[in-house]
Amino acid sequence: MGRQKGASGSETWVKTAPEAISLLESGNVVSISLDHDLGLPENGSGYDVAKWIEEQAYHGNLPRLQWQLHSDNPVGVKNMRAALEQANKFWEQNELV
């Protein structure tokens, strides 16, 4: 779900929202590619990750990430895009301060 800093071209794949959030908390992720539907309900969703990113961007706790979405769930894509576009706005605001 994400690419780590210093690991040129390498990717770390995770299968659950909690795993993705844990990886993001490490501070070593520079880009992320999210799918919405992650299987079992206990896995969470890509939207859970996108909302977490948005919240962290709002608080200035997460460096700007490059992101992309890859999901066959159009509603999920819409929701994830809205959260991540809002995160982009928060990152821009934090850069101006």
N, CA, C and O atoms as a Tinker XYZ file with bonds, in Angstrom:
   388  protein
     1  N      0.810000   -1.192000    0.000000    73     2
     2  CA     0.000000    0.000000    0.000000    64     1     3
     3  C      0.855000    1.258000    0.000000    63     2     4     5
     4  O      0.327000    2.339000   -0.261000    81     3
     5  N      2.152000    1.168000    0.280000    73     3     6
     6  CA     2.961000    2.375000    0.313000    64     5     7
     7  C      4.387000    2.131000   -0.114000    63     6     8     9
     8  O      4.851000    0.991000   -0.123000    81     7
     9  N      5.099000    3.209000   -0.474000    73     7    10
    10  CA     6.516000    3.120000   -0.800000    64     9    11
    11  C      7.284000    3.857000    0.279000    63    10    12    13
    12  O      6.917000    4.974000    0.644000    81    11
    13  N      8.336000    3.255000    0.792000    73    11    14
    14  CA     9.078000    3.839000    1.894000    64    13    15
    15  C     10.205000    4.732000    1.407000    63    14    16    17
    16  O     10.747000    4.526000    0.322000    81    15
    17  N     10.561000    5.744000    2.232000    73    15    18
    18  CA    11.679000    6.631000    1.950000    64    17    19
    19  C     12.957000    5.822000    1.842000    63    18    20    21
    20  O     13.141000    4.830000    2.548000    81    19
    21  N     13.825000    6.250000    0.964000    73    19    22
    22  CA    15.129000    5.623000    0.854000    64    21    23
    23  C     15.101000    4.256000    0.191000    63    22    24    25
    24  O     16.143000    3.615000    0.052000    81    23
    25  N     13.954000    3.813000   -0.210000    73    23    26
    26  CA    13.826000    2.495000   -0.834000    64    25    27
    27  C     13.405000    2.704000   -2.281000    63    26    28    29
    28  O     12.321000    2.297000   -2.698000    81    27
    29  N     14.280000    3.340000   -3.026000    73    27    30
    30  CA    13.979000    3.733000   -4.399000    64    29    31
    31  C     13.330000    2.604000   -5.186000    63    30    32    33
    32  O     13.920000    1.545000   -5.397000    81    31
    33  N     12.112000    2.860000   -5.608000    73    31    34
    34  CA    11.390000    1.889000   -6.415000    64    33    35
    35  C     10.825000    0.719000   -5.650000    63    34    36    37
    36  O     10.100000   -0.092000   -6.227000    81    35
    37  N     11.126000    0.600000   -4.377000    73    35    38
    38  CA    10.595000   -0.542000   -3.631000    64    37    39
    39  C      9.240000   -0.194000   -3.041000    63    38    40    41
    40  O      8.940000    0.968000   -2.765000    81    39
    41  N      8.450000   -1.200000   -2.861000    73    39    42
    42  CA     7.117000   -1.008000   -2.302000    64    41    43
    43  C      6.918000   -1.956000   -1.144000    63    42    44    45
    44  O      7.456000   -3.063000   -1.126000    81    43
    45  N      6.149000   -1.518000   -0.190000    73    43    46
    46  CA     5.736000   -2.362000    0.916000    64    45    47
    47  C      4.238000   -2.548000    0.788000    63    46    48    49
    48  O      3.478000   -1.581000    0.848000    81    47
    49  N      3.812000   -3.789000    0.611000    73    47    50
    50  CA     2.390000   -4.079000    0.448000    64    49    51
    51  C      1.810000   -4.497000    1.782000    63    50    52    53
    52  O      2.370000   -5.343000    2.478000    81    51
    53  N      0.695000   -3.905000    2.130000    73    51    54
    54  CA    -0.045000   -4.314000    3.319000    64    53    55
    55  C     -1.472000   -4.614000    2.894000    63    54    56    57
    56  O     -1.926000   -4.157000    1.845000    81    55
    57  N     -2.174000   -5.384000    3.711000    73    55    58
    58  CA    -3.500000   -5.858000    3.310000    64    57    59
    59  C     -4.634000   -5.357000    4.192000    63    58    60    61
    60  O     -5.802000   -5.631000    3.916000    81    59
    61  N     -4.299000   -4.623000    5.251000    73    59    62
    62  CA    -5.349000   -4.114000    6.131000    64    61    63
    63  C     -5.120000   -2.629000    6.405000    63    62    64    65
    64  O     -4.005000   -2.122000    6.281000    81    63
    65  N     -6.191000   -1.952000    6.779000    73    63    66
    66  CA    -6.080000   -0.540000    7.134000    64    65    67
    67  C     -5.162000   -0.344000    8.338000    63    66    68    69
    68  O     -4.324000    0.557000    8.306000    81    67
    69  N     -5.282000   -1.152000    9.409000    73    67    70
    70  CA    -4.365000   -0.962000   10.538000    64    69    71
    71  C     -2.890000   -1.138000   10.156000    63    70    72    73
    72  O     -2.031000   -0.418000   10.666000    81    71
    73  N     -2.594000   -2.083000    9.270000    73    71    74
    74  CA    -1.206000   -2.257000    8.820000    64    73    75
    75  C     -0.730000   -1.021000    8.058000    63    74    76    77
    76  O      0.404000   -0.577000    8.237000    81    75
    77  N     -1.589000   -0.474000    7.217000    73    75    78
    78  CA    -1.222000    0.720000    6.448000    64    77    79
    79  C     -0.981000    1.904000    7.375000    63    78    80    81
    80  O     -0.010000    2.642000    7.208000    81    79
    81  N     -1.858000    2.083000    8.343000    73    79    82
    82  CA    -1.711000    3.199000    9.283000    64    81    83
    83  C     -0.441000    3.034000   10.102000    63    82    84    85
    84  O      0.270000    4.010000   10.341000    81    83
    85  N     -0.147000    1.823000   10.533000    73    83    86
    86  CA     1.083000    1.565000   11.279000    64    85    87
    87  C      2.310000    1.931000   10.446000    63    86    88    89
    88  O      3.252000    2.540000   10.952000    81    87
    89  N      2.293000    1.561000    9.185000    73    87    90
    90  CA     3.404000    1.895000    8.291000    64    89    91
    91  C      3.502000    3.409000    8.109000    63    90    92    93
    92  O      4.602000    3.962000    8.122000    81    91
    93  N      2.376000    4.076000    7.943000    73    91    94
    94  CA     2.376000    5.531000    7.809000    64    93    95
    95  C      2.918000    6.204000    9.070000    63    94    96    97
    96  O      3.615000    7.215000    8.984000    81    95
    97  N      2.604000    5.655000   10.220000    73    95    98
    98  CA     3.078000    6.224000   11.485000    64    97    99
    99  C      4.597000    6.161000   11.610000    63    98   100   101
   100  O      5.186000    6.922000   12.378000    81    99
   101  N      5.230000    5.267000   10.870000    73    99   102
   102  CA     6.690000    5.154000   10.921000    64   101   103
   103  C      7.368000    6.398000   10.359000    63   102   104   105
   104  O      8.530000    6.666000   10.665000    81   103
   105  N      6.645000    7.157000    9.536000    73   103   106
   106  CA     7.209000    8.355000    8.937000    64   105   107
   107  C      8.090000    8.086000    7.731000    63   106   108   109
   108  O      8.729000    9.003000    7.215000    81   107
   109  N      8.131000    6.852000    7.279000    73   107   110
   110  CA     9.008000    6.480000    6.169000    64   109   111
   111  C      8.285000    6.303000    4.843000    63   110   112   113
   112  O      8.880000    5.810000    3.886000    81   111
   113  N      7.032000    6.689000    4.763000    73   111   114
   114  CA     6.252000    6.493000    3.542000    64   113   115
   115  C      6.232000    7.799000    2.750000    63   114   116   117
   116  O      5.947000    8.862000    3.301000    81   115
   117  N      6.535000    7.712000    1.459000    73   115   118
   118  CA     6.520000    8.901000    0.606000    64   117   119
   119  C      5.370000    8.883000   -0.391000    63   118   120   121
   120  O      4.976000    9.929000   -0.909000    81   119
   121  N      4.831000    7.697000   -0.660000    73   119   122
   122  CA     3.676000    7.608000   -1.554000    64   121   123
   123  C      2.832000    6.409000   -1.150000    63   122   124   125
   124  O      3.309000    5.450000   -0.544000    81   123
   125  N      1.555000    6.507000   -1.514000    73   123   126
   126  CA     0.632000    5.441000   -1.147000    64   125   127
   127  C     -0.358000    5.229000   -2.286000    63   126   128   129
   128  O     -0.785000    6.176000   -2.945000    81   127
   129  N     -0.706000    3.986000   -2.499000    73   127   130
   130  CA    -1.713000    3.616000   -3.486000    64   129   131
   131  C     -2.786000    2.830000   -2.744000    63   130   132   133
   132  O     -2.511000    1.776000   -2.171000    81   131
   133  N     -3.998000    3.345000   -2.758000    73   131   134
   134  CA    -5.064000    2.766000   -1.945000    64   133   135
   135  C     -6.135000    2.077000   -2.776000    63   134   136   137
   136  O     -6.580000    2.588000   -3.803000    81   135
   137  N     -6.532000    0.912000   -2.306000    73   135   138
   138  CA    -7.723000    0.222000   -2.787000    64   137   139
   139  C     -8.776000    0.415000   -1.702000    63   138   140   141
   140  O     -8.430000    0.490000   -0.523000    81   139
   141  N    -10.028000    0.494000   -2.065000    73   139   142
   142  CA   -11.062000    0.691000   -1.058000    64   141   143
   143  C    -11.411000   -0.598000   -0.337000    63   142   144   145
   144  O    -11.413000   -0.640000    0.894000    81   143
   145  N    -11.701000   -1.636000   -1.080000    73   143   146
   146  CA   -12.209000   -2.882000   -0.501000    64   145   147
   147  C    -11.043000   -3.805000   -0.152000    63   146   148   149
   148  O    -10.313000   -4.265000   -1.030000    81   147
   149  N    -10.881000   -4.067000    1.144000    73   147   150
   150  CA    -9.746000   -4.859000    1.622000    64   149   151
   151  C    -10.165000   -6.227000    2.141000    63   150   152   153
   152  O     -9.444000   -6.844000    2.925000    81   151
   153  N    -11.316000   -6.696000    1.712000    73   151   154
   154  CA   -11.746000   -8.043000    2.096000    64   153   155
   155  C    -12.641000   -8.037000    3.315000    63   154   156   157
   156  O    -13.699000   -7.407000    3.318000    81   155
   157  N    -12.221000   -8.729000    4.335000    73   155   158
   158  CA   -13.028000   -8.890000    5.546000    64   157   159
   159  C    -13.259000   -7.560000    6.253000    63   158   160   161
   160  O    -12.401000   -6.679000    6.209000    81   159
   161  N    -14.416000   -7.406000    6.907000    73   159   162
   162  CA   -14.713000   -6.146000    7.594000    64   161   163
   163  C    -13.642000   -5.738000    8.611000    63   162   164   165
   164  O    -13.354000   -4.552000    8.771000    81   163
   165  N    -13.057000   -6.720000    9.294000    73   163   166
   166  CA   -12.038000   -6.379000   10.299000    64   165   167
   167  C    -10.757000   -5.825000    9.669000    63   166   168   169
   168  O     -9.904000   -5.286000   10.373000    81   167
   169  N    -10.620000   -5.955000    8.347000    73   167   170
   170  CA    -9.460000   -5.387000    7.660000    64   169   171
   171  C     -9.576000   -3.879000    7.485000    63   170   172   173
   172  O     -8.593000   -3.208000    7.172000    81   171
   173  N    -10.781000   -3.346000    7.687000    73   171   174
   174  CA   -11.008000   -1.939000    7.429000    64   173   175
   175  C    -11.088000   -1.696000    5.932000    63   174   176   177
   176  O    -11.270000   -2.628000    5.148000    81   175
   177  N    -10.951000   -0.437000    5.546000    73   175   178
   178  CA   -11.037000   -0.078000    4.125000    64   177   179
   179  C     -9.991000    0.977000    3.803000    63   178   180   181
   180  O     -9.398000    1.590000    4.691000    81   179
   181  N     -9.786000    1.165000    2.526000    73   179   182
   182  CA    -8.902000    2.243000    2.101000    64   181   183
   183  C     -9.424000    3.597000    2.549000    63   182   184   185
   184  O     -8.644000    4.521000    2.776000    81   183
   185  N    -10.735000    3.718000    2.676000    73   183   186
   186  CA   -11.307000    4.976000    3.162000    64   185   187
   187  C    -10.894000    5.236000    4.604000    63   186   188   189
   188  O    -10.664000    6.385000    4.981000    81   187
   189  N    -10.796000    4.186000    5.418000    73   187   190
   190  CA   -10.308000    4.363000    6.793000    64   189   191
   191  C     -8.907000    4.966000    6.783000    63   190   192   193
   192  O     -8.596000    5.853000    7.578000    81   191
   193  N     -8.074000    4.480000    5.882000    73   191   194
   194  CA    -6.708000    4.995000    5.771000    64   193   195
   195  C     -6.732000    6.438000    5.272000    63   194   196   197
   196  O     -6.018000    7.290000    5.802000    81   195
   197  N     -7.544000    6.715000    4.265000    73   195   198
   198  CA    -7.631000    8.072000    3.721000    64   197   199
   199  C     -8.112000    9.062000    4.780000    63   198   200   201
   200  O     -7.598000   10.178000    4.862000    81   199
   201  N     -9.094000    8.662000    5.592000    73   199   202
   202  CA    -9.579000    9.543000    6.666000    64   201   203
   203  C     -8.476000    9.789000    7.689000    63   202   204   205
   204  O     -8.330000   10.905000    8.187000    81   203
   205  N     -7.698000    8.751000    8.008000    73   203   206
   206  CA    -6.594000    8.898000    8.958000    64   205   207
   207  C     -5.558000    9.873000    8.399000    63   206   208   209
   208  O     -5.067000   10.744000    9.117000    81   207
   209  N     -5.229000    9.722000    7.114000    73   207   210
   210  CA    -4.275000   10.633000    6.474000    64   209   211
   211  C     -4.795000   12.066000    6.542000    63   210   212   213
   212  O     -4.045000   12.987000    6.868000    81   211
   213  N     -6.071000   12.253000    6.236000    73   211   214
   214  CA    -6.669000   13.592000    6.280000    64   213   215
   215  C     -6.534000   14.195000    7.674000    63   214   216   217
   216  O     -6.144000   15.354000    7.818000    81   215
   217  N     -6.852000   13.418000    8.691000    73   215   218
   218  CA    -6.773000   13.915000   10.074000    64   217   219
   219  C     -5.340000   14.282000   10.447000    63   218   220   221
   220  O     -5.101000   15.322000   11.062000    81   219
   221  N     -4.397000   13.435000   10.078000    73   219   222
   222  CA    -3.000000   13.709000   10.412000    64   221   223
   223  C     -2.478000   14.931000    9.654000    63   222   224   225
   224  O     -1.701000   15.713000   10.201000    81   223
   225  N     -2.895000   15.096000    8.418000    73   223   226
   226  CA    -2.503000   16.279000    7.645000    64   225   227
   227  C     -3.073000   17.538000    8.293000    63   226   228   229
   228  O     -2.395000   18.563000    8.365000    81   227
   229  N     -4.310000   17.463000    8.762000    73   227   230
   230  CA    -4.943000   18.598000    9.432000    64   229   231
   231  C     -4.125000   19.042000   10.640000    63   230   232   233
   232  O     -3.926000   20.236000   10.861000    81   231
   233  N     -3.654000   18.068000   11.420000    73   231   234
   234  CA    -2.898000   18.366000   12.640000    64   233   235
   235  C     -1.416000   18.621000   12.371000    63   234   236   237
   236  O     -0.666000   18.941000   13.293000    81   235
   237  N     -0.991000   18.483000   11.121000    73   235   238
   238  CA     0.415000   18.695000   10.785000    64   237   239
   239  C      1.324000   17.578000   11.251000    63   238   240   241
   240  O      2.524000   17.787000   11.433000    81   239
   241  N      0.765000   16.387000   11.447000    73   239   242
   242  CA     1.522000   15.256000   11.979000    64   241   243
   243  C      2.060000   14.306000   10.918000    63   242   244   245
   244  O      2.735000   13.331000   11.248000    81   243
   245  N      1.772000   14.577000    9.657000    73   243   246
   246  CA     2.168000   13.656000    8.595000    64   245   247
   247  C      2.709000   14.466000    7.429000    63   246   248   249
   248  O      2.033000   15.370000    6.938000    81   247
   249  N      3.929000   14.154000    6.975000    73   247   250
   250  CA     4.449000   14.868000    5.809000    64   249   251
   251  C      3.600000   14.577000    4.574000    63   250   252   253
   252  O      2.926000   13.551000    4.487000    81   251
   253  N      3.653000   15.500000    3.633000    73   251   254
   254  CA     2.892000   15.335000    2.390000    64   253   255
   255  C      3.264000   14.019000    1.719000    63   254   256   257
   256  O      4.434000   13.645000    1.647000    81   255
   257  N      2.253000   13.336000    1.236000    73   255   258
   258  CA     2.420000   12.078000    0.511000    64   257   259
   259  C      1.945000   12.248000   -0.920000    63   258   260   261
   260  O      1.035000   13.030000   -1.194000    81   259
   261  N      2.557000   11.523000   -1.817000    73   259   262
   262  CA     1.968000   11.337000   -3.135000    64   261   263
   263  C      0.962000   10.206000   -2.972000    63   262   264   265
   264  O      1.213000    9.256000   -2.229000    81   263
   265  N     -0.157000   10.296000   -3.649000    73   263   266
   266  CA    -1.160000    9.242000   -3.505000    64   265   267
   267  C     -1.824000    8.948000   -4.840000    63   266   268   269
   268  O     -1.899000    9.791000   -5.734000    81   267
   269  N     -2.295000    7.728000   -4.932000    73   267   270
   270  CA    -3.122000    7.316000   -6.064000    64   269   271
   271  C     -4.143000    6.311000   -5.564000    63   270   272   273
   272  O     -3.967000    5.685000   -4.518000    81   271
   273  N     -5.202000    6.170000   -6.322000    73   271   274
   274  CA    -6.294000    5.274000   -5.952000    64   273   275
   275  C     -6.467000    4.225000   -7.033000    63   274   276   277
   276  O     -6.375000    4.525000   -8.223000    81   275
   277  N     -6.714000    3.010000   -6.620000    73   275   278
   278  CA    -6.981000    1.923000   -7.568000    64   277   279
   279  C     -8.051000    1.039000   -6.954000    63   278   280   281
   280  O     -7.758000    0.173000   -6.130000    81   279
   281  N     -9.260000    1.259000   -7.351000    73   279   282
   282  CA   -10.373000    0.505000   -6.796000    64   281   283
   283  C    -11.482000    0.420000   -7.832000    63   282   284   285
   284  O    -11.692000    1.345000   -8.617000    81   283
   285  N    -12.179000   -0.690000   -7.822000    73   283   286
   286  CA   -13.345000   -0.842000   -8.693000    64   285   287
   287  C    -14.623000   -0.354000   -8.012000    63   286   288   289
   288  O    -15.710000   -0.470000   -8.577000    81   287
   289  N    -14.496000    0.186000   -6.811000    73   287   290
   290  CA   -15.638000    0.658000   -6.043000    64   289   291
   291  C    -15.766000    2.172000   -6.265000    63   290   292   293
   292  O    -15.028000    2.941000   -5.649000    81   291
   293  N    -16.692000    2.616000   -7.134000    73   291   294
   294  CA   -16.763000    4.040000   -7.463000    64   293   295
   295  C    -17.112000    4.933000   -6.274000    63   294   296   297
   296  O    -16.603000    6.050000   -6.175000    81   295
   297  N    -17.956000    4.468000   -5.387000    73   295   298
   298  CA   -18.296000    5.268000   -4.205000    64   297   299
   299  C    -17.085000    5.353000   -3.283000    63   298   300   301
   300  O    -16.783000    6.412000   -2.733000    81   299
   301  N    -16.398000    4.229000   -3.122000    73   299   302
   302  CA   -15.187000    4.222000   -2.302000    64   301   303
   303  C    -14.128000    5.162000   -2.848000    63   302   304   305
   304  O    -13.487000    5.890000   -2.090000    81   303
   305  N    -13.941000    5.147000   -4.166000    73   303   306
   306  CA   -12.965000    6.045000   -4.797000    64   305   307
   307  C    -13.356000    7.498000   -4.548000    63   306   308   309
   308  O    -12.507000    8.326000   -4.218000    81   307
   309  N    -14.632000    7.803000   -4.707000    73   307   310
   310  CA   -15.105000    9.178000   -4.489000    64   309   311
   311  C    -14.805000    9.631000   -3.063000    63   310   312   313
   312  O    -14.317000   10.742000   -2.854000    81   311
   313  N    -15.093000    8.779000   -2.088000    73   311   314
   314  CA   -14.871000    9.133000   -0.688000    64   313   315
   315  C    -13.386000    9.264000   -0.362000    63   314   316   317
   316  O    -12.975000   10.193000    0.333000    81   315
   317  N    -12.580000    8.322000   -0.871000    73   315   318
   318  CA   -11.140000    8.398000   -0.613000    64   317   319
   319  C    -10.552000    9.647000   -1.261000    63   318   320   321
   320  O     -9.740000   10.341000   -0.649000    81   319
   321  N    -10.960000    9.934000   -2.500000    73   319   322
   322  CA   -10.450000   11.118000   -3.196000    64   321   323
   323  C    -10.802000   12.388000   -2.420000    63   322   324   325
   324  O     -9.962000   13.277000   -2.280000    81   323
   325  N    -12.020000   12.481000   -1.920000    73   323   326
   326  CA   -12.424000   13.671000   -1.160000    64   325   327
   327  C    -11.542000   13.847000    0.075000    63   326   328   329
   328  O    -11.094000   14.957000    0.361000    81   327
   329  N    -11.290000   12.767000    0.806000    73   327   330
   330  CA   -10.459000   12.851000    2.011000    64   329   331
   331  C     -9.026000   13.242000    1.663000    63   330   332   333
   332  O     -8.426000   14.075000    2.342000    81   331
   333  N     -8.478000   12.647000    0.613000    73   331   334
   334  CA    -7.090000   12.918000    0.258000    64   333   335
   335  C     -6.919000   14.295000   -0.380000    63   334   336   337
   336  O     -5.874000   14.924000   -0.210000    81   335
   337  N     -7.913000   14.767000   -1.101000    73   335   338
   338  CA    -7.841000   16.132000   -1.625000    64   337   339
   339  C     -7.910000   17.142000   -0.486000    63   338   340   341
   340  O     -7.273000   18.195000   -0.544000    81   339
   341  N     -8.677000   16.824000    0.539000    73   339   342
   342  CA    -8.714000   17.696000    1.715000    64   341   343
   343  C     -7.364000   17.661000    2.428000    63   342   344   345
   344  O     -6.885000   18.691000    2.901000    81   343
   345  N     -6.751000   16.483000    2.506000    73   343   346
   346  CA    -5.406000   16.376000    3.089000    64   345   347
   347  C     -4.436000   17.261000    2.313000    63   346   348   349
   348  O     -3.602000   17.939000    2.914000    81   347
   349  N     -4.535000   17.262000    0.985000    73   347   350
   350  CA    -3.672000   18.132000    0.175000    64   349   351
   351  C     -3.842000   19.594000    0.574000    63   350   352   353
   352  O     -2.862000   20.333000    0.667000    81   351
   353  N     -5.076000   20.008000    0.807000    73   351   354
   354  CA    -5.329000   21.395000    1.221000    64   353   355
   355  C     -4.699000   21.681000    2.576000    63   354   356   357
   356  O     -4.124000   22.750000    2.777000    81   355
   357  N     -4.801000   20.739000    3.505000    73   355   358
   358  CA    -4.188000   20.934000    4.823000    64   357   359
   359  C     -2.671000   21.020000    4.705000    63   358   360   361
   360  O     -2.042000   21.848000    5.363000    81   359
   361  N     -2.080000   20.162000    3.866000    73   359   362
   362  CA    -0.627000   20.223000    3.676000    64   361   363
   363  C     -0.220000   21.574000    3.105000    63   362   364   365
   364  O      0.777000   22.154000    3.535000    81   363
   365  N     -0.979000   22.076000    2.146000    73   363   366
   366  CA    -0.678000   23.384000    1.562000    64   365   367
   367  C     -0.776000   24.479000    2.616000    63   366   368   369
   368  O      0.083000   25.359000    2.673000    81   367
   369  N     -1.807000   24.436000    3.449000    73   367   370
   370  CA    -1.968000   25.433000    4.506000    64   369   371
   371  C     -0.808000   25.366000    5.489000    63   370   372   373
   372  O     -0.292000   26.401000    5.909000    81   371
   373  N     -0.397000   24.164000    5.858000    73   371   374
   374  CA     0.700000   24.006000    6.812000    64   373   375
   375  C      2.020000   24.495000    6.236000    63   374   376   377
   376  O      2.873000   24.984000    6.977000    81   375
   377  N      2.204000   24.370000    4.915000    73   375   378
   378  CA     3.430000   24.841000    4.271000    64   377   379
   379  C      3.504000   26.362000    4.271000    63   378   380   381
   380  O      4.598000   26.926000    4.234000    81   379
   381  N      2.357000   27.032000    4.311000    73   379   382
   382  CA     2.321000   28.487000    4.286000    64   381   383
   383  C      2.573000   29.099000    5.652000    63   382   384   385
   384  O      2.866000   30.290000    5.750000    81   383
   385  N      2.466000   28.314000    6.692000    73   383   386
   386  CA     2.621000   28.837000    8.058000    64   385   387
   387  C      4.078000   28.971000    8.406000    63   386   388
   388  O      4.412000   29.395000    9.513000    81   387
